[in-house]
Amino acid sequence: MLATVGCTSKNYVKQQTTPLINKTNELDDMTAKNSKDIKDVDARAQAGIQAVNTKTAEVEQKAQAAVRALRAHSRWLTPPTPAWVC
């Protein structure tokens, strides 16, 4: 009887640690899912940013072409400056 005092059984340890192990596993699964979700959102955000950058470049090119066309056209519309104006 003296040998059993102060000793714990494997079954008792298992009963005490099983809920902790289960909760740890559950948290690991949640962490993995959250990491995957974050990566998915990041990938979509990066794709959206790239699409916006591409559109912005296209719009800038069109705006520059419009300015060039306007400048070329305005040369023909601007009346000549009279010779007496300095």
Secondary structure, DSSP 8 states (H G I E B T S, - for coil): -TTTTT---HHHHHHHHHHHHHHHHHHHHHHHHHHHHHHHHHHHHHHHHHHHHHHHHHHHHHHHHHHHHHHHHHHHHS----TT--
